[in-house]
Amino acid sequence: MAALSRPRCLVVGGGVAGVTAAVALAQAGRQVTLCEQRPTLGGKASSFVPPGRSQLVDNSQHVLLRCCTSLLALYETLGTADLIDWHDSLPLLAEDGTRGAFRAWSALPPPLNLAPAMLALPGLSVRDRLMLGLAFGRMILADRHRPDDRTFAQWLGRCTTTHLDRGFWRLMLTSVLNAEADQVSARYALLFFLDGLMRHRQAYHLGVPRVPLSVLHHDAPIAWLSSRGHRVCTRTLATVRPDTGGFAARLGEATERFDAVVLAVRPEQVARVVDAELATELVGDLPATMTAESIVGVHLWFDQPVDWPPVLGLMRHDVDWVFALDGGRRLSVVTSAARSWQGLSPAAAAQRAVAALRAVDPRLPEPSAHAACREAQATFVPAPGLDARRPGAATTVPGLALAGVWTNTGWPATMEGAARSGYRAAEALTGQELVPTDLPRQGLFRVTC
Ligand SMILES: Cc1cc2nc3c(=O)[nH]c(=O)nc-3n(C[C@H](O)[C@H](O)[C@H](O)COP(=O)(O)OP(=O)(O)OC[C@H]3O[C@@H](n4cnc5c(N)ncnc54)[C@H](O)[C@@H]3O)c2cc1C
């Protein structure tokens, strides 16, 4: 009976943003219905079974960093935080075959703890290292004043080299923001380098899920919500209309009333959930003006385990990151901002990935099977000035909140951005403080201004 008296909240969209909003609202004492049109939750961070196989694999290997405090808080709540493997040393391979690792030196305070790693990066000339040092020095000075009126390439100006542009910046920046230095706002590049790598000793640690994303974003949320008396409806398309003192929602064939609603769908999907006039008020011209970039994920299966490190970043190669999974029997290969892979069939993409890996290890055997997934609209490009057009969680309609990676969290299109947006939407509806705190500033970042 207690559940019946709780305010009823509908969350439309079961991606990471919607799942987080649903969990946060449930924690805040609301009675939640989470509605997803597809058969599974997870949205862009989900798994699939490739044709001819029985194993669930991810649409592309997703990773996170320790600075992803909202996503990790969600995983803690769902009891899945232990399913992430953490790497504090990131092996890197340069095009000339030299190897190195991105690893902090614990004896020094942040950000000096990363200086030895920067100096030891493989395949760089003295001039590259000098420019990298200058660029990082400028970033630290720009900590509190992060410009959004120019691209990172413009901000770097002469503090770079062609080699760095195609190597280090491409591997680090493009992998996280999924766009090139001449596309992304300097603010987002600085967010990644300062908050994501430097400001806390562990911020840069790389988390790789040990299980398919479906365990994290489908199985666990359904189990958590259902066991607490909340409802998850998959294969259910929702439409919503503000109605006296609340909302009338059509969930598949049924009509129900709710006190509050979170729209956690993509901006171009909002007009399919609410009427056109309200959709325009909520998302403005974002669907038409926000540009997106693609990501290609290739899975290669081998009959025998291959000798490959668990994680390897490839600088100035045709693919960016390679993950050895299933005890070395599967390599998961990721390429960001993958425009040149456009139009390739899965077989051709797999062939291209194998060729790229053979450039690293000519002894790599022929894979026994492959699967490839190219998400053409994987993530939005965090271009200069975009933030001013990203709406916040609160709307002018009482009881209606927005979530989704594209809302204005100050974060780029990552699972963390989606999780933050979910907590913010729950905050907007409940008035409670729900967004988990960031990692504290350590070392010199306690005093920079
Ligand atoms: C290939 C790829 C690789 C990536 N790699 C990483 C990575 O390594 N690390 C990282 O942090 N991020 C990564 N990302 C980005 C991250 O996955 C996304 O930014 C994030 O998952 C977006 O979540 P979301 O909830 O905002 O949106 P979505 O995942 O798009 O969720 C929206 C959901 O709403 C549903 N929906 C829409 N309309 C309705 C309706 N009317 N009724 C019911 N349901 C509806 C949709 O079906 C969808 O499931 C990657 C993305 C892709 C595509």
The ligand as an ORCA input file, in Angstrom:
! r2SCAN-3c Opt
* xyz 0 1
  C      29.876      2.352    -30.449
  C      29.889      3.228    -29.225
  C      30.993      3.193    -28.370
  C      31.011      3.997    -27.225
  N      32.067      3.909    -26.359
  C      31.987      4.545    -25.160
  C      32.971      4.336    -24.167
  O      33.925      3.570    -24.332
  N      32.839      4.989    -22.983
  C      31.792      5.828    -22.727
  O      31.719      6.372    -21.608
  N      30.836      6.061    -23.675
  C      30.898      5.447    -24.868
  N      29.922      5.650    -25.800
  C      28.890      6.647    -25.553
  C      27.771      6.136    -24.644
  O      27.443      4.794    -24.939
  C      26.524      7.002    -24.868
  O      26.843      8.369    -24.869
  C      25.476      6.774    -23.786
  O      25.280      5.392    -23.584
  C      24.162      7.470    -24.184
  O      23.169      7.171    -23.230
  P      21.738      7.868    -23.231
  O      20.926      7.188    -22.203
  O      21.904      9.348    -23.131
  O      21.105      7.644    -24.688
  P      20.673      6.288    -25.469
  O      21.629      5.202    -25.131
  O      20.545      6.723    -26.864
  O      19.255      5.914    -24.837
  C      18.018      6.430    -25.285
  C      17.002      5.294    -25.211
  O      15.680      5.801    -25.377
  C      14.931      4.822    -26.052
  N      13.704      5.454    -26.595
  C      13.645      6.442    -27.523
  N      12.363      6.801    -27.740
  C      11.595      6.037    -26.921
  C      10.198      5.954    -26.689
  N       9.344      6.752    -27.314
  N       9.740      5.057    -25.779
  C      10.602      4.228    -25.127
  N      11.959      4.274    -25.309
  C      12.435      5.176    -26.193
  C      15.910      4.327    -27.119
  O      15.514      3.089    -27.651
  C      17.211      4.253    -26.304
  O      17.395      2.984    -25.711
  C      29.907      4.871    -26.970
  C      28.816      4.907    -27.841
  C      28.793      4.100    -28.944
  C      27.585      4.133    -29.836
*
